[in-house]
């Protein structure tokens, strides 16, 4: 019995990303739990185009400006070498 090897999904399951407010208008606050250090943060529109990308410290709350973005649905993706996590964000 191999038990439960720690895989990439286990890491992702322990990572929680909170977007507030959502729906958002001018900016959104991003809080991350369950991971420390730097992560890549991307904002991706429905056609798959990356409209924002930055390296952020997962331990600090981030504010992402949505100025200039079209209204609609986006995906916020945070990744590092161990996990990838995506949440949907609505821009009004």
PyMOL Python script that loads the backbone (N, CA, C, O; Angstrom):
from pymol import cmd

cmd.read_pdbstr("""\
ATOM      1  N   UNK A   1       0.852  -1.198   0.000  1.00  0.00           N
ATOM      2  CA  UNK A   1       0.000   0.000   0.000  1.00  0.00           C
ATOM      3  C   UNK A   1       0.880   1.237   0.000  1.00  0.00           C
ATOM      4  O   UNK A   1       1.599   1.486   0.968  1.00  0.00           O
ATOM      5  N   UNK A   2       0.832   2.018  -1.077  1.00  0.00           N
ATOM      6  CA  UNK A   2       1.719   3.187  -1.181  1.00  0.00           C
ATOM      7  C   UNK A   2       1.294   4.347  -0.278  1.00  0.00           C
ATOM      8  O   UNK A   2       2.003   5.349  -0.187  1.00  0.00           O
ATOM      9  N   UNK A   3       0.158   4.221   0.381  1.00  0.00           N
ATOM     10  CA  UNK A   3      -0.281   5.323   1.237  1.00  0.00           C
ATOM     11  C   UNK A   3      -0.738   6.497   0.403  1.00  0.00           C
ATOM     12  O   UNK A   3      -1.305   6.321  -0.675  1.00  0.00           O
ATOM     13  N   UNK A   4      -0.492   7.687   0.899  1.00  0.00           N
ATOM     14  CA  UNK A   4      -0.923   8.896   0.205  1.00  0.00           C
ATOM     15  C   UNK A   4       0.281   9.746  -0.175  1.00  0.00           C
ATOM     16  O   UNK A   4       0.687  10.612   0.599  1.00  0.00           O
ATOM     17  N   UNK A   5       0.860   9.518  -1.349  1.00  0.00           N
ATOM     18  CA  UNK A   5       1.995  10.376  -1.725  1.00  0.00           C
ATOM     19  C   UNK A   5       1.527  11.811  -1.904  1.00  0.00           C
ATOM     20  O   UNK A   5       0.442  12.071  -2.425  1.00  0.00           O
ATOM     21  N   UNK A   6       2.357  12.724  -1.467  1.00  0.00           N
ATOM     22  CA  UNK A   6       2.007  14.135  -1.590  1.00  0.00           C
ATOM     23  C   UNK A   6       2.247  14.569  -3.025  1.00  0.00           C
ATOM     24  O   UNK A   6       3.386  14.622  -3.489  1.00  0.00           O
ATOM     25  N   UNK A   7       1.172  14.875  -3.715  1.00  0.00           N
ATOM     26  CA  UNK A   7       1.288  15.283  -5.102  1.00  0.00           C
ATOM     27  C   UNK A   7       0.893  16.729  -5.279  1.00  0.00           C
ATOM     28  O   UNK A   7       0.584  17.435  -4.319  1.00  0.00           O
ATOM     29  N   UNK A   8       0.910  17.147  -6.512  1.00  0.00           N
ATOM     30  CA  UNK A   8       0.621  18.543  -6.825  1.00  0.00           C
ATOM     31  C   UNK A   8      -0.809  18.894  -6.439  1.00  0.00           C
ATOM     32  O   UNK A   8      -1.076  20.032  -6.053  1.00  0.00           O
ATOM     33  N   UNK A   9      -1.738  17.936  -6.534  1.00  0.00           N
ATOM     34  CA  UNK A   9      -3.125  18.227  -6.203  1.00  0.00           C
ATOM     35  C   UNK A   9      -3.315  18.439  -4.709  1.00  0.00           C
ATOM     36  O   UNK A   9      -4.154  19.238  -4.292  1.00  0.00           O
ATOM     37  N   UNK A  10      -2.534  17.722  -3.900  1.00  0.00           N
ATOM     38  CA  UNK A  10      -2.641  17.908  -2.451  1.00  0.00           C
ATOM     39  C   UNK A  10      -2.257  19.334  -2.070  1.00  0.00           C
ATOM     40  O   UNK A  10      -2.888  19.951  -1.213  1.00  0.00           O
ATOM     41  N   UNK A  11      -1.223  19.842  -2.714  1.00  0.00           N
ATOM     42  CA  UNK A  11      -0.796  21.212  -2.436  1.00  0.00           C
ATOM     43  C   UNK A  11      -1.896  22.184  -2.835  1.00  0.00           C
ATOM     44  O   UNK A  11      -2.243  23.083  -2.068  1.00  0.00           O
ATOM     45  N   UNK A  12      -2.442  22.007  -4.026  1.00  0.00           N
ATOM     46  CA  UNK A  12      -3.490  22.912  -4.509  1.00  0.00           C
ATOM     47  C   UNK A  12      -4.715  22.864  -3.610  1.00  0.00           C
ATOM     48  O   UNK A  12      -5.372  23.884  -3.401  1.00  0.00           O
ATOM     49  N   UNK A  13      -5.026  21.691  -3.078  1.00  0.00           N
ATOM     50  CA  UNK A  13      -6.196  21.562  -2.213  1.00  0.00           C
ATOM     51  C   UNK A  13      -6.041  22.372  -0.935  1.00  0.00           C
ATOM     52  O   UNK A  13      -7.038  22.779  -0.338  1.00  0.00           O
ATOM     53  N   UNK A  14      -4.810  22.610  -0.510  1.00  0.00           N
ATOM     54  CA  UNK A  14      -4.557  23.353   0.721  1.00  0.00           C
ATOM     55  C   UNK A  14      -4.419  24.850   0.483  1.00  0.00           C
ATOM     56  O   UNK A  14      -4.302  25.628   1.430  1.00  0.00           O
ATOM     57  N   UNK A  15      -4.435  25.247  -0.770  1.00  0.00           N
ATOM     58  CA  UNK A  15      -4.295  26.662  -1.108  1.00  0.00           C
ATOM     59  C   UNK A  15      -5.683  27.254  -1.312  1.00  0.00           C
ATOM     60  O   UNK A  15      -6.504  26.708  -2.049  1.00  0.00           O
ATOM     61  N   UNK A  16      -5.932  28.381  -0.649  1.00  0.00           N
ATOM     62  CA  UNK A  16      -7.222  29.057  -0.799  1.00  0.00           C
ATOM     63  C   UNK A  16      -6.980  30.493  -1.237  1.00  0.00           C
ATOM     64  O   UNK A  16      -6.190  31.224  -0.640  1.00  0.00           O
ATOM     65  N   UNK A  17      -7.687  30.874  -2.301  1.00  0.00           N
ATOM     66  CA  UNK A  17      -7.576  32.218  -2.844  1.00  0.00           C
ATOM     67  C   UNK A  17      -8.919  32.907  -2.676  1.00  0.00           C
ATOM     68  O   UNK A  17      -9.955  32.353  -3.043  1.00  0.00           O
ATOM     69  N   UNK A  18      -8.905  34.111  -2.123  1.00  0.00           N
ATOM     70  CA  UNK A  18     -10.128  34.877  -1.930  1.00  0.00           C
ATOM     71  C   UNK A  18     -10.043  36.165  -2.736  1.00  0.00           C
ATOM     72  O   UNK A  18      -9.064  36.905  -2.639  1.00  0.00           O
ATOM     73  N   UNK A  19     -11.078  36.431  -3.535  1.00  0.00           N
ATOM     74  CA  UNK A  19     -11.168  37.658  -4.329  1.00  0.00           C
ATOM     75  C   UNK A  19     -12.306  38.495  -3.770  1.00  0.00           C
ATOM     76  O   UNK A  19     -13.448  38.039  -3.705  1.00  0.00           O
ATOM     77  N   UNK A  20     -11.989  39.732  -3.363  1.00  0.00           N
ATOM     78  CA  UNK A  20     -13.034  40.616  -2.836  1.00  0.00           C
ATOM     79  C   UNK A  20     -12.847  42.020  -3.387  1.00  0.00           C
ATOM     80  O   UNK A  20     -11.711  42.491  -3.424  1.00  0.00           O
ATOM     81  N   UNK A  21     -13.867  42.699  -3.806  1.00  0.00           N
ATOM     82  CA  UNK A  21     -15.211  42.144  -4.022  1.00  0.00           C
ATOM     83  C   UNK A  21     -15.243  41.317  -5.302  1.00  0.00           C
ATOM     84  O   UNK A  21     -14.340  41.425  -6.132  1.00  0.00           O
ATOM     85  N   UNK A  22     -16.237  40.522  -5.463  1.00  0.00           N
ATOM     86  CA  UNK A  22     -16.438  39.751  -6.684  1.00  0.00           C
ATOM     87  C   UNK A  22     -17.933  39.532  -6.850  1.00  0.00           C
ATOM     88  O   UNK A  22     -18.511  38.725  -6.122  1.00  0.00           O
ATOM     89  N   UNK A  23     -18.576  40.219  -7.779  1.00  0.00           N
ATOM     90  CA  UNK A  23     -18.033  41.030  -8.873  1.00  0.00           C
ATOM     91  C   UNK A  23     -17.308  42.289  -8.395  1.00  0.00           C
ATOM     92  O   UNK A  23     -17.611  42.833  -7.333  1.00  0.00           O
ATOM     93  N   UNK A  24     -16.353  42.733  -9.194  1.00  0.00           N
ATOM     94  CA  UNK A  24     -15.544  43.904  -8.873  1.00  0.00           C
ATOM     95  C   UNK A  24     -15.708  44.955  -9.962  1.00  0.00           C
ATOM     96  O   UNK A  24     -16.137  44.658 -11.077  1.00  0.00           O
ATOM     97  N   UNK A  25     -15.356  46.196  -9.613  1.00  0.00           N
ATOM     98  CA  UNK A  25     -15.441  47.251 -10.614  1.00  0.00           C
ATOM     99  C   UNK A  25     -14.065  47.858 -10.907  1.00  0.00           C
ATOM    100  O   UNK A  25     -13.569  47.721 -12.026  1.00  0.00           O
ATOM    101  N   UNK A  26     -13.440  48.520  -9.937  1.00  0.00           N
ATOM    102  CA  UNK A  26     -12.183  49.223 -10.219  1.00  0.00           C
ATOM    103  C   UNK A  26     -10.943  48.469  -9.774  1.00  0.00           C
ATOM    104  O   UNK A  26      -9.892  48.565 -10.407  1.00  0.00           O
ATOM    105  N   UNK A  27     -11.062  47.714  -8.679  1.00  0.00           N
ATOM    106  CA  UNK A  27      -9.942  46.871  -8.277  1.00  0.00           C
ATOM    107  C   UNK A  27     -10.455  45.719  -7.430  1.00  0.00           C
ATOM    108  O   UNK A  27     -11.592  45.728  -6.958  1.00  0.00           O
ATOM    109  N   UNK A  28      -9.600  44.737  -7.251  1.00  0.00           N
ATOM    110  CA  UNK A  28      -9.986  43.548  -6.491  1.00  0.00           C
ATOM    111  C   UNK A  28      -8.856  43.219  -5.524  1.00  0.00           C
ATOM    112  O   UNK A  28      -7.678  43.326  -5.865  1.00  0.00           O
ATOM    113  N   UNK A  29      -9.235  42.814  -4.305  1.00  0.00           N
ATOM    114  CA  UNK A  29      -8.246  42.399  -3.309  1.00  0.00           C
ATOM    115  C   UNK A  29      -8.087  40.890  -3.377  1.00  0.00           C
ATOM    116  O   UNK A  29      -9.064  40.141  -3.384  1.00  0.00           O
ATOM    117  N   UNK A  30      -6.847  40.469  -3.426  1.00  0.00           N
ATOM    118  CA  UNK A  30      -6.521  39.051  -3.542  1.00  0.00           C
ATOM    119  C   UNK A  30      -5.826  38.599  -2.264  1.00  0.00           C
ATOM    120  O   UNK A  30      -4.764  39.111  -1.912  1.00  0.00           O
ATOM    121  N   UNK A  31      -6.432  37.637  -1.573  1.00  0.00           N
ATOM    122  CA  UNK A  31      -5.822  37.052  -0.382  1.00  0.00           C
ATOM    123  C   UNK A  31      -5.569  35.576  -0.645  1.00  0.00           C
ATOM    124  O   UNK A  31      -6.418  34.882  -1.205  1.00  0.00           O
ATOM    125  N   UNK A  32      -4.392  35.100  -0.235  1.00  0.00           N
ATOM    126  CA  UNK A  32      -4.012  33.714  -0.459  1.00  0.00           C
ATOM    127  C   UNK A  32      -3.666  33.068   0.871  1.00  0.00           C
ATOM    128  O   UNK A  32      -2.936  33.643   1.678  1.00  0.00           O
ATOM    129  N   UNK A  33      -4.183  31.886   1.094  1.00  0.00           N
ATOM    130  CA  UNK A  33      -3.841  31.105   2.291  1.00  0.00           C
ATOM    131  C   UNK A  33      -3.242  29.777   1.870  1.00  0.00           C
ATOM    132  O   UNK A  33      -3.571  29.248   0.808  1.00  0.00           O
ATOM    133  N   UNK A  34      -2.363  29.240   2.701  1.00  0.00           N
ATOM    134  CA  UNK A  34      -1.857  27.899   2.478  1.00  0.00           C
ATOM    135  C   UNK A  34      -0.582  27.833   1.668  1.00  0.00           C
ATOM    136  O   UNK A  34      -0.095  26.744   1.365  1.00  0.00           O
ATOM    137  N   UNK A  35      -0.036  28.981   1.314  1.00  0.00           N
ATOM    138  CA  UNK A  35       1.222  28.996   0.571  1.00  0.00           C
ATOM    139  C   UNK A  35       2.011  30.224   1.008  1.00  0.00           C
ATOM    140  O   UNK A  35       1.439  31.268   1.319  1.00  0.00           O
ATOM    141  N   UNK A  36       3.330  30.081   1.028  1.00  0.00           N
ATOM    142  CA  UNK A  36       4.177  31.218   1.390  1.00  0.00           C
ATOM    143  C   UNK A  36       5.138  31.499   0.245  1.00  0.00           C
ATOM    144  O   UNK A  36       5.326  30.673  -0.649  1.00  0.00           O
ATOM    145  N   UNK A  37       5.740  32.677   0.290  1.00  0.00           N
ATOM    146  CA  UNK A  37       6.710  33.033  -0.734  1.00  0.00           C
ATOM    147  C   UNK A  37       6.068  33.638  -1.960  1.00  0.00           C
ATOM    148  O   UNK A  37       4.903  34.036  -1.943  1.00  0.00           O
ATOM    149  N   UNK A  38       6.844  33.699  -3.021  1.00  0.00           N
ATOM    150  CA  UNK A  38       6.402  34.363  -4.233  1.00  0.00           C
ATOM    151  C   UNK A  38       5.624  33.402  -5.126  1.00  0.00           C
ATOM    152  O   UNK A  38       5.982  32.233  -5.276  1.00  0.00           O
ATOM    153  N   UNK A  39       4.550  33.925  -5.714  1.00  0.00           N
ATOM    154  CA  UNK A  39       3.787  33.158  -6.695  1.00  0.00           C
ATOM    155  C   UNK A  39       3.561  34.040  -7.911  1.00  0.00           C
ATOM    156  O   UNK A  39       3.610  35.266  -7.818  1.00  0.00           O
ATOM    157  N   UNK A  40       3.313  33.411  -9.047  1.00  0.00           N
ATOM    158  CA  UNK A  40       2.927  34.140 -10.245  1.00  0.00           C
ATOM    159  C   UNK A  40       1.426  34.335 -10.215  1.00  0.00           C
ATOM    160  O   UNK A  40       0.677  33.395  -9.954  1.00  0.00           O
ATOM    161  N   UNK A  41       0.987  35.551 -10.481  1.00  0.00           N
ATOM    162  CA  UNK A  41      -0.435  35.860 -10.520  1.00  0.00           C
ATOM    163  C   UNK A  41      -0.775  36.379 -11.904  1.00  0.00           C
ATOM    164  O   UNK A  41      -0.160  37.331 -12.384  1.00  0.00           O
ATOM    165  N   UNK A  42      -1.752  35.758 -12.545  1.00  0.00           N
ATOM    166  CA  UNK A  42      -2.185  36.180 -13.874  1.00  0.00           C
ATOM    167  C   UNK A  42      -3.679  36.428 -13.880  1.00  0.00           C
ATOM    168  O   UNK A  42      -4.441  35.743 -13.197  1.00  0.00           O
ATOM    169  N   UNK A  43      -4.086  37.413 -14.658  1.00  0.00           N
ATOM    170  CA  UNK A  43      -5.497  37.680 -14.914  1.00  0.00           C
ATOM    171  C   UNK A  43      -5.711  37.378 -16.396  1.00  0.00           C
ATOM    172  O   UNK A  43      -5.047  37.947 -17.262  1.00  0.00           O
ATOM    173  N   UNK A  44      -6.646  36.474 -16.668  1.00  0.00           N
ATOM    174  CA  UNK A  44      -6.811  35.937 -18.019  1.00  0.00           C
ATOM    175  C   UNK A  44      -8.245  36.167 -18.470  1.00  0.00           C
ATOM    176  O   UNK A  44      -9.188  35.874 -17.735  1.00  0.00           O
ATOM    177  N   UNK A  45      -8.408  36.695 -19.681  1.00  0.00           N
ATOM    178  CA  UNK A  45      -9.775  36.918 -20.152  1.00  0.00           C
ATOM    179  C   UNK A  45     -10.316  35.632 -20.771  1.00  0.00           C
ATOM    180  O   UNK A  45      -9.608  34.629 -20.860  1.00  0.00           O
ATOM    181  N   UNK A  46     -11.577  35.671 -21.198  1.00  0.00           N
ATOM    182  CA  UNK A  46     -12.245  34.456 -21.642  1.00  0.00           C
ATOM    183  C   UNK A  46     -11.662  33.893 -22.932  1.00  0.00           C
ATOM    184  O   UNK A  46     -11.883  32.724 -23.248  1.00  0.00           O
ATOM    185  N   UNK A  47     -10.926  34.700 -23.676  1.00  0.00           N
ATOM    186  CA  UNK A  47     -10.297  34.174 -24.896  1.00  0.00           C
ATOM    187  C   UNK A  47      -8.917  33.596 -24.600  1.00  0.00           C
ATOM    188  O   UNK A  47      -8.225  33.127 -25.504  1.00  0.00           O
ATOM    189  N   UNK A  48      -8.517  33.634 -23.313  1.00  0.00           N
ATOM    190  CA  UNK A  48      -7.239  33.052 -22.933  1.00  0.00           C
ATOM    191  C   UNK A  48      -6.087  34.041 -22.956  1.00  0.00           C
ATOM    192  O   UNK A  48      -4.934  33.657 -22.758  1.00  0.00           O
ATOM    193  N   UNK A  49      -6.389  35.313 -23.196  1.00  0.00           N
ATOM    194  CA  UNK A  49      -5.348  36.334 -23.243  1.00  0.00           C
ATOM    195  C   UNK A  49      -5.001  36.782 -21.828  1.00  0.00           C
ATOM    196  O   UNK A  49      -5.888  37.044 -21.016  1.00  0.00           O
ATOM    197  N   UNK A  50      -3.708  36.869 -21.543  1.00  0.00           N
ATOM    198  CA  UNK A  50      -3.259  37.327 -20.221  1.00  0.00           C
ATOM    199  C   UNK A  50      -3.261  38.853 -20.219  1.00  0.00           C
ATOM    200  O   UNK A  50      -2.507  39.478 -20.965  1.00  0.00           O
ATOM    201  N   UNK A  51      -4.112  39.455 -19.376  1.00  0.00           N
ATOM    202  CA  UNK A  51      -4.234  40.912 -19.344  1.00  0.00           C
ATOM    203  C   UNK A  51      -3.468  41.517 -18.174  1.00  0.00           C
ATOM    204  O   UNK A  51      -3.289  42.733 -18.110  1.00  0.00           O
ATOM    205  N   UNK A  52      -3.015  40.675 -17.250  1.00  0.00           N
ATOM    206  CA  UNK A  52      -2.222  41.135 -16.111  1.00  0.00           C
ATOM    207  C   UNK A  52      -1.363  39.971 -15.662  1.00  0.00           C
ATOM    208  O   UNK A  52      -1.830  38.834 -15.594  1.00  0.00           O
ATOM    209  N   UNK A  53      -0.108  40.256 -15.357  1.00  0.00           N
ATOM    210  CA  UNK A  53       0.761  39.199 -14.853  1.00  0.00           C
ATOM    211  C   UNK A  53       1.804  39.826 -13.939  1.00  0.00           C
ATOM    212  O   UNK A  53       2.433  40.821 -14.298  1.00  0.00           O
ATOM    213  N   UNK A  54       1.985  39.248 -12.762  1.00  0.00           N
ATOM    214  CA  UNK A  54       2.951  39.811 -11.825  1.00  0.00           C
ATOM    215  C   UNK A  54       3.386  38.725 -10.855  1.00  0.00           C
ATOM    216  O   UNK A  54       2.659  37.764 -10.605  1.00  0.00           O
ATOM    217  N   UNK A  55       4.578  38.896 -10.317  1.00  0.00           N
ATOM    218  CA  UNK A  55       5.007  38.031  -9.212  1.00  0.00           C
ATOM    219  C   UNK A  55       4.593  38.717  -7.917  1.00  0.00           C
ATOM    220  O   UNK A  55       4.887  39.895  -7.713  1.00  0.00           O
ATOM    221  N   UNK A  56       3.916  37.988  -7.050  1.00  0.00           N
ATOM    222  CA  UNK A  56       3.431  38.581  -5.807  1.00  0.00           C
ATOM    223  C   UNK A  56       3.849  37.719  -4.623  1.00  0.00           C
ATOM    224  O   UNK A  56       4.132  36.530  -4.768  1.00  0.00           O
ATOM    225  N   UNK A  57       3.882  38.338  -3.456  1.00  0.00           N
ATOM    226  CA  UNK A  57       4.156  37.625  -2.217  1.00  0.00           C
ATOM    227  C   UNK A  57       2.834  37.081  -1.707  1.00  0.00           C
ATOM    228  O   UNK A  57       1.929  37.847  -1.376  1.00  0.00           O
ATOM    229  N   UNK A  58       2.720  35.761  -1.643  1.00  0.00           N
ATOM    230  CA  UNK A  58       1.455  35.124  -1.272  1.00  0.00           C
ATOM    231  C   UNK A  58       1.041  35.441   0.161  1.00  0.00           C
ATOM    232  O   UNK A  58      -0.126  35.283   0.521  1.00  0.00           O
ATOM    233  N   UNK A  59       2.000  35.890   0.983  1.00  0.00           N
ATOM    234  CA  UNK A  59       1.683  36.146   2.385  1.00  0.00           C
ATOM    235  C   UNK A  59       1.073  37.534   2.600  1.00  0.00           C
ATOM    236  O   UNK A  59       0.562  37.828   3.680  1.00  0.00           O
ATOM    237  N   UNK A  60       1.127  38.380   1.578  1.00  0.00           N
ATOM    238  CA  UNK A  60       0.599  39.737   1.698  1.00  0.00           C
ATOM    239  C   UNK A  60      -0.647  39.877   0.839  1.00  0.00           C
ATOM    240  O   UNK A  60      -0.709  39.346  -0.270  1.00  0.00           O
ATOM    241  N   UNK A  61      -1.640  40.595   1.355  1.00  0.00           N
ATOM    242  CA  UNK A  61      -2.831  40.847   0.542  1.00  0.00           C
ATOM    243  C   UNK A  61      -2.454  41.759  -0.619  1.00  0.00           C
ATOM    244  O   UNK A  61      -1.729  42.736  -0.433  1.00  0.00           O
ATOM    245  N   UNK A  62      -2.933  41.449  -1.790  1.00  0.00           N
ATOM    246  CA  UNK A  62      -2.625  42.217  -2.992  1.00  0.00           C
ATOM    247  C   UNK A  62      -3.878  42.940  -3.474  1.00  0.00           C
ATOM    248  O   UNK A  62      -4.998  42.459  -3.296  1.00  0.00           O
ATOM    249  N   UNK A  63      -3.669  44.098  -4.084  1.00  0.00           N
ATOM    250  CA  UNK A  63      -4.772  44.774  -4.764  1.00  0.00           C
ATOM    251  C   UNK A  63      -4.426  44.854  -6.245  1.00  0.00           C
ATOM    252  O   UNK A  63      -3.380  45.382  -6.621  1.00  0.00           O
ATOM    253  N   UNK A  64      -5.304  44.331  -7.071  1.00  0.00           N
ATOM    254  CA  UNK A  64      -5.098  44.331  -8.517  1.00  0.00           C
ATOM    255  C   UNK A  64      -6.034  45.358  -9.133  1.00  0.00           C
ATOM    256  O   UNK A  64      -7.247  45.302  -8.935  1.00  0.00           O
ATOM    257  N   UNK A  65      -5.463  46.295  -9.882  1.00  0.00           N
ATOM    258  CA  UNK A  65      -6.279  47.304 -10.554  1.00  0.00           C
ATOM    259  C   UNK A  65      -6.953  46.701 -11.775  1.00  0.00           C
ATOM    260  O   UNK A  65      -6.327  45.990 -12.561  1.00  0.00           O
ATOM    261  N   UNK A  66      -8.234  46.993 -11.921  1.00  0.00           N
ATOM    262  CA  UNK A  66      -9.002  46.485 -13.061  1.00  0.00           C
ATOM    263  C   UNK A  66      -9.298  47.600 -14.053  1.00  0.00           C
ATOM    264  O   UNK A  66     -10.068  47.410 -14.995  1.00  0.00           O
ATOM    265  N   UNK A  67      -8.685  48.765 -13.843  1.00  0.00           N
ATOM    266  CA  UNK A  67      -8.925  49.902 -14.733  1.00  0.00           C
ATOM    267  C   UNK A  67      -8.534  49.545 -16.163  1.00  0.00           C
ATOM    268  O   UNK A  67      -7.470  48.974 -16.399  1.00  0.00           O
ATOM    269  N   UNK A  68      -9.388  49.882 -17.100  1.00  0.00           N
ATOM    270  CA  UNK A  68      -9.088  49.633 -18.496  1.00  0.00           C
ATOM    271  C   UNK A  68      -9.499  48.250 -18.973  1.00  0.00           C
ATOM    272  O   UNK A  68      -9.369  47.940 -20.157  1.00  0.00           O
ATOM    273  N   UNK A  69      -9.995  47.417 -18.065  1.00  0.00           N
ATOM    274  CA  UNK A  69     -10.437  46.092 -18.486  1.00  0.00           C
ATOM    275  C   UNK A  69     -11.896  46.134 -18.926  1.00  0.00           C
ATOM    276  O   UNK A  69     -12.716  46.838 -18.336  1.00  0.00           O
ATOM    277  N   UNK A  70     -12.200  45.385 -19.950  1.00  0.00           N
ATOM    278  CA  UNK A  70     -13.590  45.288 -20.398  1.00  0.00           C
ATOM    279  C   UNK A  70     -14.411  44.556 -19.350  1.00  0.00           C
ATOM    280  O   UNK A  70     -13.898  43.702 -18.627  1.00  0.00           O
ATOM    281  N   UNK A  71     -15.681  44.897 -19.276  1.00  0.00           N
ATOM    282  CA  UNK A  71     -16.569  44.170 -18.373  1.00  0.00           C
ATOM    283  C   UNK A  71     -16.685  42.727 -18.839  1.00  0.00           C
ATOM    284  O   UNK A  71     -16.628  42.435 -20.033  1.00  0.00           O
ATOM    285  N   UNK A  72     -16.850  41.830 -17.870  1.00  0.00           N
ATOM    286  CA  UNK A  72     -17.014  40.430 -18.241  1.00  0.00           C
ATOM    287  C   UNK A  72     -16.342  39.516 -17.239  1.00  0.00           C
ATOM    288  O   UNK A  72     -15.989  39.926 -16.133  1.00  0.00           O
ATOM    289  N   UNK A  73     -16.171  38.270 -17.645  1.00  0.00           N
ATOM    290  CA  UNK A  73     -15.600  37.256 -16.762  1.00  0.00           C
ATOM    291  C   UNK A  73     -14.120  37.066 -17.063  1.00  0.00           C
ATOM    292  O   UNK A  73     -13.694  37.074 -18.219  1.00  0.00           O
ATOM    293  N   UNK A  74     -13.355  36.896 -16.005  1.00  0.00           N
ATOM    294  CA  UNK A  74     -11.922  36.653 -16.112  1.00  0.00           C
ATOM    295  C   UNK A  74     -11.558  35.503 -15.180  1.00  0.00           C
ATOM    296  O   UNK A  74     -12.336  35.114 -14.309  1.00  0.00           O
ATOM    297  N   UNK A  75     -10.370  34.976 -15.382  1.00  0.00           N
ATOM    298  CA  UNK A  75      -9.833  33.996 -14.445  1.00  0.00           C
ATOM    299  C   UNK A  75      -8.598  34.583 -13.781  1.00  0.00           C
ATOM    300  O   UNK A  75      -7.729  35.144 -14.448  1.00  0.00           O
ATOM    301  N   UNK A  76      -8.529  34.447 -12.467  1.00  0.00           N
ATOM    302  CA  UNK A  76      -7.323  34.805 -11.734  1.00  0.00           C
ATOM    303  C   UNK A  76      -6.590  33.507 -11.445  1.00  0.00           C
ATOM    304  O   UNK A  76      -7.137  32.602 -10.815  1.00  0.00           O
ATOM    305  N   UNK A  77      -5.346  33.419 -11.910  1.00  0.00           N
ATOM    306  CA  UNK A  77      -4.567  32.194 -11.732  1.00  0.00           C
ATOM    307  C   UNK A  77      -3.324  32.499 -10.910  1.00  0.00           C
ATOM    308  O   UNK A  77      -2.575  33.425 -11.221  1.00  0.00           O
ATOM    309  N   UNK A  78      -3.109  31.710  -9.854  1.00  0.00           N
ATOM    310  CA  UNK A  78      -1.860  31.812  -9.106  1.00  0.00           C
ATOM    311  C   UNK A  78      -1.127  30.486  -9.242  1.00  0.00           C
ATOM    312  O   UNK A  78      -1.730  29.418  -9.131  1.00  0.00           O
ATOM    313  N   UNK A  79       0.173  30.562  -9.482  1.00  0.00           N
ATOM    314  CA  UNK A  79       0.970  29.356  -9.689  1.00  0.00           C
ATOM    315  C   UNK A  79       2.349  29.523  -9.065  1.00  0.00           C
ATOM    316  O   UNK A  79       2.880  30.630  -8.974  1.00  0.00           O
ATOM    317  N   UNK A  80       2.913  28.402  -8.640  1.00  0.00           N
ATOM    318  CA  UNK A  80       4.348  28.321  -8.406  1.00  0.00           C
ATOM    319  C   UNK A  80       4.780  26.936  -8.870  1.00  0.00           C
ATOM    320  O   UNK A  80       4.043  26.285  -9.612  1.00  0.00           O
ATOM    321  N   UNK A  81       5.928  26.478  -8.463  1.00  0.00           N
ATOM    322  CA  UNK A  81       6.413  25.195  -8.974  1.00  0.00           C
ATOM    323  C   UNK A  81       5.598  24.021  -8.427  1.00  0.00           C
ATOM    324  O   UNK A  81       5.686  22.912  -8.954  1.00  0.00           O
ATOM    325  N   UNK A  82       4.801  24.252  -7.371  1.00  0.00           N
ATOM    326  CA  UNK A  82       4.113  23.152  -6.707  1.00  0.00           C
ATOM    327  C   UNK A  82       2.612  23.092  -6.969  1.00  0.00           C
ATOM    328  O   UNK A  82       1.995  22.049  -6.751  1.00  0.00           O
ATOM    329  N   UNK A  83       2.019  24.179  -7.427  1.00  0.00           N
ATOM    330  CA  UNK A  83       0.559  24.162  -7.587  1.00  0.00           C
ATOM    331  C   UNK A  83       0.118  25.195  -8.606  1.00  0.00           C
ATOM    332  O   UNK A  83       0.875  26.085  -8.992  1.00  0.00           O
ATOM    333  N   UNK A  84      -1.119  25.052  -9.027  1.00  0.00           N
ATOM    334  CA  UNK A  84      -1.800  26.059  -9.834  1.00  0.00           C
ATOM    335  C   UNK A  84      -3.226  26.150  -9.325  1.00  0.00           C
ATOM    336  O   UNK A  84      -3.881  25.131  -9.106  1.00  0.00           O
ATOM    337  N   UNK A  85      -3.703  27.365  -9.138  1.00  0.00           N
ATOM    338  CA  UNK A  85      -5.051  27.555  -8.596  1.00  0.00           C
ATOM    339  C   UNK A  85      -5.726  28.648  -9.420  1.00  0.00           C
ATOM    340  O   UNK A  85      -5.116  29.670  -9.735  1.00  0.00           O
ATOM    341  N   UNK A  86      -6.993  28.421  -9.764  1.00  0.00           N
ATOM    342  CA  UNK A  86      -7.711  29.386 -10.592  1.00  0.00           C
ATOM    343  C   UNK A  86      -9.049  29.710  -9.934  1.00  0.00           C
ATOM    344  O   UNK A  86      -9.755  28.820  -9.461  1.00  0.00           O
ATOM    345  N   UNK A  87      -9.383  30.997  -9.913  1.00  0.00           N
ATOM    346  CA  UNK A  87     -10.713  31.435  -9.464  1.00  0.00           C
ATOM    347  C   UNK A  87     -11.295  32.350 -10.543  1.00  0.00           C
ATOM    348  O   UNK A  87     -10.568  33.049 -11.248  1.00  0.00           O
ATOM    349  N   UNK A  88     -12.618  32.326 -10.651  1.00  0.00           N
ATOM    350  CA  UNK A  88     -13.297  33.184 -11.617  1.00  0.00           C
ATOM    351  C   UNK A  88     -13.570  34.555 -10.990  1.00  0.00           C
ATOM    352  O   UNK A  88     -13.961  34.648  -9.826  1.00  0.00           O
ATOM    353  N   UNK A  89     -13.364  35.596 -11.762  1.00  0.00           N
ATOM    354  CA  UNK A  89     -13.612  36.962 -11.323  1.00  0.00           C
ATOM    355  C   UNK A  89     -14.535  37.637 -12.338  1.00  0.00           C
ATOM    356  O   UNK A  89     -14.306  37.566 -13.545  1.00  0.00           O
ATOM    357  N   UNK A  90     -15.573  38.286 -11.832  1.00  0.00           N
ATOM    358  CA  UNK A  90     -16.477  39.044 -12.704  1.00  0.00           C
ATOM    359  C   UNK A  90     -16.142  40.533 -12.572  1.00  0.00           C
ATOM    360  O   UNK A  90     -16.091  41.077 -11.469  1.00  0.00           O
ATOM    361  N   UNK A  91     -15.916  41.178 -13.717  1.00  0.00           N
ATOM    362  CA  UNK A  91     -15.666  42.624 -13.734  1.00  0.00           C
ATOM    363  C   UNK A  91     -16.919  43.300 -14.261  1.00  0.00           C
ATOM    364  O   UNK A  91     -17.408  42.975 -15.343  1.00  0.00           O
ATOM    365  N   UNK A  92     -17.433  44.251 -13.479  1.00  0.00           N
ATOM    366  CA  UNK A  92     -18.671  44.964 -13.864  1.00  0.00           C
ATOM    367  C   UNK A  92     -18.339  46.333 -14.412  1.00  0.00           C
ATOM    368  O   UNK A  92     -19.241  47.082 -14.789  1.00  0.00           O
TER     369      UNK A  92
END
""", "prot")
cmd.dss("prot")
cmd.show_as("cartoon", "prot")
cmd.util.cbc("prot")
cmd.orient("prot")
